[in-house]
Amino acid sequence: MAYIGNSLVICKKCYPDYYVKHCPLVRRRLAGELPQSCNYCLYRGKCDEYVKSSLKSGGSTQ
């Protein structure tokens, strides 16, 4: 299990998706930027998929 905050619990399998959707850098990536810290992110592949699918679907609702 991956624990976030005091009361929120997310399973290890779902955590990468949760992390990517709530990462503060996703908005910048959707705007076409690639912040330096993204190069070292463990979930970069997942984030790339998320950004690509969000751009195909017409943008993010965040």
Secondary structure, DSSP 8 states (H G I E B T S, - for coil): -EEETTTEEE-TTTHHHHHHHH-TTHHHHHTT---GGGGG-TTHHHHHHHHHHHHHTT----
